[in-house]
Every structure is written in structure tokens, then in C-alpha cells.
Amino acid sequence: MKAIILCGGEGTHLRPLTCNLPKPALSVCGKPVILYTLELLRRHGITSVTLSLGYKGDVLEDMLDGRTDGTEISFAYEDSPLGTAGAVASSADGEDVLVLCGDVLCDFDITRAISVFSEKNADAAVIVRRDGDYSSRTVFSADDEGFVTEVTHRPPRESCRDFLSDGGVYILSASAVARIEKGGQCDLCREFFPKMLSSGMKIAAVEDSGYHCDIDDIESYLRCQHDVLGNGINLIPDGHRTLGGITCSGRECYSGARITPPAYIGNNVHIGEGAVIDAYSVLCDNTTICRGAKIHGAVICEGAYVGERATCNEAVICQGARVSDGAAVYENAVVGAGSIVGRDAVVESGVRIWAKKEISPAADVSYDIKYGTGERIRISDDGICGDTGVTLTPSVAVTVGAALARISDRLCIGCNATPSGKALALATASGAMAAGADVFFTGECTLPETDFAAASGNIPAECYVEGGATAKLRIFSSGGLPISRADERNIEEGLHCGDYPRASFARFGKFTDISPVTELYALTLQKKLGGAEDISVEISSSDRAVSALGRRIFSSHSGNERLIFNISSDGRRASAYSDKSGYVFYEKLLLLACREEFRHGKNVALPYSAPSAADLLAAKYGTRVLRYCSCPSDNGDDEARTLAREWTAPLDAFSLVATVVRGLAERKQTLAEAVAELPDFNSVTRFVPMKNISRTRLRSVCEECVGTDEGILIGREGARVLLHPIKSGRGAMLFVESFKNESASEICDFYENELKKCED
């Protein structure tokens, strides 16, 4: 009898294991599944075999070249997927055929099955198992004479009927094969067998208690390795068995390692001193296990490398992959072929990393990496950023939310008006609630409205999610102020180590929709503008929501002087234009707003990067400027932060515009007249990219400088220069303010060149 082995499936449930291999080529204890199947057939006298190929069929052809051991093998390719029955029809030659699934590892009595098929004069036969496992794709019901009466696909788990499980081995008579439509797509069990029964044809059910494993997912792939090593089945890996119970292909001595049988060790395997190879571990050919590494029941595929002190727990490390020193890969995780897990990185349970990806050192990967690099999640100057749905997914946002619960048990969360923004915001909220934090959700609104809601409710921390092609999860303390370095580290530790609160079902946080509070924001600013209706105000922004909010706040303002304010997309900064003043940039608008506070005898709080001209104005009015850090390492700026929550203009463009407009109305000035009264200065902000940045490098650009939490402050005659390293370490921001004829741009050019010299 001729055998047909179905090998056309793509193995999508096994990816990335099957990204470069078809399922029958997968290795079980160092030997491909297809070779076990061919050995089974030879034991039962079947030496004529056709492989029905599809996905990655050329890999199987190359693999079997010279390894047939007397079996006559032919190959049949499907131009398009035909289903299991269609593949049989295209490969049969008008005779009875034995059909096996290429992704099933089994040890059945094929001789007996063929005998039963003949004795019962059946049109077909199926090998079935009475194992009580009805979760397989197909089950059968049979009568007392051993004939199939019904075929059921995935019966409900609560069913109490007595089913027979599918063994993945079938015998079809030539007459049955002739009934399969050639070229059509048809599944053998789900479609063709029911048609046979309905037409009166007989299908014999041959019970067999032999070994069976349908390799359909990572768990079953690992399980069949354990089964083969356990010696309970008649499937023999290549190599020899030592007296200690270890199966080896090579002859190397591993006296410096601790190896617990049963285990499989292939040819040319290097195991370093002090390495631990626990029971049911599989080390395929040409693998390297370095000193002190721990392999606990994992499969290390051909050519893979596991570094010093690295750990692999019941995971799969694919061909040529590298697990660097100190890294850990946990249960049911897969590291794809050629991928690199960076030093001290962690790949959590069940995570799949596709082929040729590189995981950053010390990263904690809790989600699949199909695209991108799985970089360690860090809080940058713009928050936690990444490509939406690629590196910044809802599952990542859930983890971020749980980590936020480390810094506060009350969080205010809002988002921009995009589907991705709302999805990521709700995912963040879910993570925070699961960690026991109460979430106050402002819904789709602008960042200033979220700041207002957090400050109004005295909510200690807030997260604003900006969706789009690139997503940002921006994290602030109450009122939109930057969080401290201690809080930043606390969040990052939660992300990297998975060390965040896990609430019991009764202690999940509450979710409160406070989106109506945002309506108060516009009303509060409108009240602040009382008496300034004679000034015409127009708001423009690249963000529609910001523009719409501006129109709502300033809709009643139409008068003699027409002022156009351009507000940034995040609602933080503004610039202005009028026919008389020309363009007035943010720094001078900020000074105008500060002057209004100084006129009323109030101090103001500003970030370190704000112009020092504000200090000159404050001195004129007998008040002062307090400065707060963008990421303070201690509580030295607490007084400034407290004041900043009361006066929000430096962080809120709408509040800034409202303060300036009200001041112009009270003083009965045009914008040009007000700007003319300010100290004469010009300023420039510029980003300078650098490969390697440090405070020592920044200090080297000038002998007379002061180091602060904000970077390096240079006291140049007639100018103020602040060099502020960005959090990614890839460069520095230059803030230059000049009070002399020498322009800020010229000073900026000078220090940019000095910084570049440091890298040469």
C-alpha cells in the first residue's frame, strides 16, 4: 500500500517556530518529525511514500535528500491549498492509500489497521483513540460493529457523549478516493467523511492505544519532546543512550556540568562548567551552553547560543538564536531563528519573538515581538513612545497602567480624539485598576483639560495618551507638572521587573468617568476673560480638538485689534501675531503673562528653561521667580511646584493666552505696545544630537559653568546658556538667551560646535 503524508499546512499556531520551517521539519529530540513518520512506515513494511507539499516544501525536499533509508519518496506540490482531501486526490494513483498527517507524531499499529480495513471490507478506515480528550479537531462516534456513525468537529466540552478521538491516520479505498473532486478544496474529516456516511459508504473505526501527539502549538511541541525522552514510546531519537540515561549524538564529556536525565544532547554541543541541564532538556547539534547557564526542560535548537548565567525554562530557542549573558526566557516562550535576546533581558512566559529580532539589554518583554526590536521601555522627554500597535500595543499599555499604580492609587487618564488613543487609554486604565488604583477618566479631550481635571480633583498623577501612527503615553504629576526622577524610576522598575501591585478580585480599582469636568475648563477661562471682549482673538492649531476648544473659549471676543494665536498640538505653548506687532513667540508671551502676575504682587513658578528675563521683571515689581525641575531628584523645588499648580500659564497655552488678553484689556494696550515694554532679549532652543553624552562632556565646553539637576548652566557675559541632556541619552537641548547685540543663534552655533568637538 502506498502512503501519502500531508505536509502542506503553514503551522500558524506554531509561529515563529514555523517561520522558516514547515511543521514536519520541526525537530523532536534532534530529529525531524518527518523522519519519525518514515521510520514508523518502514517498520510496517510501507516503503512507497508521497509527500504532499505546500508551505516551505523545498525545505523538506532538501532535508530528506540522502536520508530516505530505502524508502521511495516522491513529492507532489499544491499550486493552491486544496485541503486534506484535495491533497489526497491529487497525489493518489488509483489505488488504496494510507494517509498520515505530517505534523502528528505517533506510534500506531499500522499493520493491524490495514488488516481491519480489509477484513471489514470498508471504504475507509480511521485510527481512533479512546482517551477522553475531545478537544481535538475531530471526533467520531462508532457502533458496536466498529463502524463510524457520526463525525463531529470540536464537540462542546460539557458533552457527556462517548467520543473517539482522531488519530490523524486514515486508510482510503481507491473507490473512495475516486469520489474526491480533483482540484477542489475539501477537508477529509470535516467534509469528505460526512459525505461518505450520508451516501452509505462504510468507515471502519480502528481503536489503537499507541502514542499520539498532534503538534499544533508550542505546549504540544514541548510535551512531545518530554514524551520521547521518557522512554514510554517506541520513537527513538538519533544517537546512543549512556549508562546515566542521557541520549547523545556526540562523544563529548560534560563532567563540569550538572546534567539530570532524561535529556538529549546532540553532536558538537559545548556545555560550560557549572551549567545546569535539568531533566527533559533538549540540546540540538552545534549548540553552546555557557558557564553557569540553566536549562530547565527547554528545547535549544541547532546552532543556538545560551550565554553565561542565562536561564531557559521550558522555552524554545530556535536555530541560530542567541540568549545573552544573564538573560532569562520563561515557560512556553519562543525566541525565533537568528534572534538575539540582550544581556540581562527577560522574555516572559508565552511571549513569542519572531525571527531575526534583537531585544535590547535589560528589556522586560511581556508581549509578542513580530515587528520592531522589543526595546526596553523607558520614559523619554515625551513620555513612553512607540509605533502604535507594533511596539506600543494595548498589552503594553496595560503594563504601563499597572506600573503607574506604584506611584499613586489615584490616576487621571485622558486621550486625544483618535480610536488608537482611546483604546490605549482604556488599556492603561485597565492595568491601573487591576493593580488596585482608582481611575478618573476624562475621555477624549485636550491635554490642558486633563491637567485641569487632575488639579481640580487633587489627583496626584495623570497620564495623557496621544494616539496616531506613533503613540505617546505622557505621564505627569497633578496639574501637568513633570514627575520626579524617583517616580520615574519607580515606574520603570515596575515595567522592567514586572514588580507592580496585583490586586485581588475584590480590590480592583474603581473607574469614574469625569469627562463632564472638562466643560468647566472652558467656563473657568471665559470667566477669567471677563472685560476683555473688545479684543478680537482667533485660535489656530494643527490639532482639531485644540482649535475647537480655542473657538469655544474665545468665541465672544471680537474688537478693534485682531490677535491670532497659534497653539501647539498638545496645547502647551502659544505664539501670537498681529499686524502691528508681527510675530511674538512663546517666550515673550510668557513674559507678558508673568508681568500680569507681578503687577498684582504675586510670585510665579517657571521651568529652568524659561527666560531669565522673567527674573528682571520680577525684581522691578518686588516679586520673585521660583524655578522647578523637569525631573527633580529630590524635593528641593516643592515650593515652586506648589505655586505652579496655582498658576498654570507656563504649561497651559489657553491659560497663557487668557492671561495676556486680559492684561492687554486692563492696561488698554496693543500687543505691540506691551511687547515693547519687555526687557530686550532674544532666545533660541535647539536640539544637538550626540552619540555619547555625559555631564563631563557637557562641562567641558566651558570652564565657568554650574551643574544642576537640569543640566549645565553657563553664565556667559550678556547671555544665559542651559545645556540639558535628553533622557534617551542621544543628545542635548540648548536653551540660549541673549541680552546683547550678539544673537542667540550665533551663541547657539558656538556651543553646538563645541559639543561636536567633544565627540571627535
PESULRA-V891104 format. One record per helix or strand of 3 or more residues. SS is the DSSP state (H for helix, E for strand). FROM is the first residue (numbers start at 0). TO is the last residue. If there is no record, write none. Layout:
ss->(SS;SS)
from->(FROM;FROM)
to->(TO;TO)
This chain:
ss->(E;H;H;H;E;H;E;H;E;E;H;E;E;E;E;H;H;E;E;H;E;E;E;E;E;H;E;H;E;H;E;E;H;H;H;E;H;E;H;E;E;E;H;E;H;E;H;H;H;E;H;E;E;E;E;H)
from->(1;11;22;32;47;56;71;82;96;103;109;123;137;146;163;173;187;202;210;217;245;262;293;310;382;393;409;418;437;446;460;469;477;484;504;510;516;535;543;561;573;581;585;603;612;624;637;652;670;681;694;704;710;718;730;743)
to->(6;13;24;42;52;63;76;90;100;106;118;128;141;152;171;177;197;206;213;228;247;264;295;312;387;403;414;433;443;455;465;476;479;496;506;512;527;539;552;566;577;583;598;606;620;627;645;666;675;688;698;707;713;724;737;758)
